[in-house]
Amino acid sequence: MQQVWRWLYEKKNSIHADHRPEILSLMKSIIYAEMEDISERTDDMLEHSLFEKYPNAAKYFEDVLDLKESWALAYRSGLPVRGNNTNNYVEAQFLVIKDEILNRVKEFNVVGLVDKLTINLEEH
């Protein structure tokens, strides 16, 4: 959803500000659709009149919708996410690494990062 939002707001894609919420709403309806509704909602989205105005958006969403099995919640029902559809566990681990180990200092090359991680991890 965040990637779609970013794409809609990129200036180079020329999506009018008044049309962005409607397109985002169409996408959201697919993300949260039940399995039996996904096909119908996908067709409705691609046939929407806004996509006649924006052929670049039509192409983008065709490509995104081809991959819906990897992001639509109806296809994720068998995954052991325990009701959580984000990657909070990974985010929490990165927060620990950034705050506790790297002390919010940026490293600009891999050698420096590995060096900092190995030295600072000796303390843990």
Backbone torsions as a table, in degrees:
resi	resn	phi	psi	omega
1	MET	NA	-41.0	179.9
2	GLN	-64.9	-39.0	179.0
3	GLN	-65.2	-40.0	177.6
4	VAL	-63.8	-44.1	178.2
5	TRP	-58.2	-46.6	179.2
6	ARG	-61.1	-43.4	-179.3
7	TRP	-61.6	-43.8	-179.1
8	LEU	-62.6	-33.5	-176.1
9	TYR	-91.6	-4.9	176.0
10	GLU	-68.5	130.0	-176.5
11	LYS	-60.4	-36.5	-176.4
12	LYS	-64.7	-20.6	-179.3
13	ASN	-84.2	-13.3	173.6
14	SER	55.1	40.8	175.5
15	ILE	-89.2	122.7	-177.5
16	HIS	-62.5	141.8	-176.0
17	ALA	-57.7	-33.6	-179.8
18	ASP	-71.0	-21.9	-177.2
19	HIS	-93.1	-17.7	-176.8
20	ARG	-59.9	-48.7	-179.2
21	PRO	-60.6	-36.6	-179.6
22	GLU	-67.3	-42.6	178.4
23	ILE	-65.3	-41.9	178.5
24	LEU	-62.8	-38.6	178.0
25	SER	-64.6	-39.4	176.5
26	LEU	-61.2	-43.4	-179.8
27	MET	-65.3	-41.9	179.9
28	LYS	-61.5	-37.2	-179.9
29	SER	-64.7	-29.6	177.2
30	ILE	-77.2	-41.2	-179.3
31	ILE	-57.9	-44.0	-175.0
32	TYR	-97.3	8.0	-177.7
33	ALA	-70.4	152.2	171.4
34	GLU	-73.4	159.1	-175.9
35	MET	-53.6	-43.4	-176.0
36	GLU	-71.9	-16.1	-178.9
37	ASP	-96.7	-13.3	-172.4
38	ILE	-61.1	-47.3	-177.3
39	SER	-60.5	-45.5	179.9
40	GLU	-64.3	-44.1	-179.5
41	ARG	-68.1	-34.2	176.4
42	THR	-63.9	-46.2	178.1
43	ASP	-62.1	-43.5	179.0
44	ASP	-59.7	-40.7	-178.8
45	MET	-65.4	-48.5	-176.4
46	LEU	-68.3	-23.7	178.9
47	GLU	-93.3	1.3	-177.9
48	HIS	-64.0	144.6	-176.0
49	SER	-62.0	-25.8	179.1
50	LEU	-61.7	-31.2	-177.0
51	PHE	-76.2	-13.3	171.1
52	GLU	-71.7	-33.1	179.0
53	LYS	-76.0	-28.7	-174.8
54	TYR	-125.3	83.3	179.5
55	PRO	-62.9	-29.2	176.9
56	ASN	-65.9	-36.6	177.6
57	ALA	-69.3	-39.3	178.3
58	ALA	-59.5	-44.7	179.5
59	LYS	-64.6	-45.9	-179.7
60	TYR	-58.8	-48.2	-176.7
61	PHE	-72.2	-28.8	172.8
62	GLU	-61.1	-44.6	179.4
63	ASP	-65.5	-42.8	179.9
64	VAL	-65.2	-42.8	-177.5
65	LEU	-70.7	-22.7	174.1
66	ASP	-63.7	-24.2	-178.1
67	LEU	-102.8	17.8	-173.1
68	LYS	-59.9	-23.4	178.9
69	GLU	-62.8	-22.5	-178.3
70	SER	-91.3	-13.0	-178.1
71	TRP	-131.2	-20.5	179.6
72	ALA	-70.4	133.7	-174.8
73	LEU	-63.1	-29.4	179.0
74	ALA	-62.5	-32.8	179.3
75	TYR	-82.8	-12.3	-177.5
76	ARG	-98.7	8.2	-174.5
77	SER	-64.6	-25.1	-179.5
78	GLY	-86.2	-5.4	-178.5
79	LEU	-81.0	143.6	-179.7
80	PRO	-81.3	68.2	-177.5
81	VAL	-95.9	-4.0	177.5
82	ARG	53.1	40.7	177.3
83	GLY	80.4	1.0	-178.3
84	ASN	-110.2	117.6	-175.9
85	ASN	-100.7	17.8	176.0
86	THR	-116.0	178.4	179.2
87	ASN	-105.0	51.1	-176.3
88	ASN	-60.6	-31.3	-179.2
89	TYR	-65.3	-44.1	178.4
90	VAL	-66.8	-43.4	179.6
91	GLU	-60.9	-39.6	179.4
92	ALA	-64.6	-39.8	178.8
93	GLN	-66.5	-41.0	177.7
94	PHE	-65.3	-34.8	177.1
95	LEU	-62.2	-42.2	177.4
96	VAL	-62.1	-45.8	180.0
97	ILE	-61.2	-46.3	-177.1
98	LYS	-68.1	-44.5	-175.7
99	ASP	-78.4	-52.4	-171.9
100	GLU	-83.3	-39.4	-173.3
101	ILE	-94.1	-47.8	-177.6
102	LEU	-90.6	-8.5	179.1
103	ASN	53.4	36.1	178.6
104	ARG	58.2	25.4	176.5
105	VAL	-95.7	132.4	179.7
106	LYS	-81.6	141.7	171.0
107	GLU	-114.5	136.0	-174.5
108	PHE	-103.8	-0.3	174.9
109	ASN	-144.6	160.6	-174.9
110	VAL	-66.3	-38.8	-178.7
111	VAL	-61.4	-45.1	178.7
112	GLY	-64.0	-38.8	179.7
113	LEU	-65.8	-46.3	178.8
114	VAL	-62.7	-42.5	179.0
115	ASP	-60.7	-48.7	-179.3
116	LYS	-63.2	-42.2	179.6
117	LEU	-63.9	-45.0	-177.2
118	THR	-68.9	-39.0	179.7
119	ILE	-69.5	-47.7	-177.5
120	ASN	-72.8	-27.6	178.8
121	LEU	-73.4	-18.7	176.6
122	GLU	-62.6	-26.7	-179.6
123	GLU	-77.0	-17.5	-176.3
124	HIS	-95.6	NA	NA
